[in-house]
Amino acid sequence: MKGHIVVVSHHADGYHADVVGVRNCGAVGPTVDDAVNEASKALNALARGGASLPAPRPSIAMLDEVERRDGVAGACLRVA
């Protein structure tokens, strides 16, 4: 599967999910799932608004990004 890579990190105010390579696209949530779901909504809103997004990457790239960025979780999102 190809998609947009999300790296989740833990902070004092919850979990931050950042979409790799998409400027100002991410979200915060009380759980990993909430943060990823909100990041997915943000990514889809950008796509619907006509924003230029990077090409989707293979989901296996997620593992490298999570490790490189010292994340606690990752996801691979597809634009609806």
Secondary structure by P-SEA (a helix, b strand, c coil): cccbbbbbbbccccbbbbcccccccccccccaaaaaaaaaaaaaaaaaacccccccccccaaaaaaaaacccbbbbbbcc
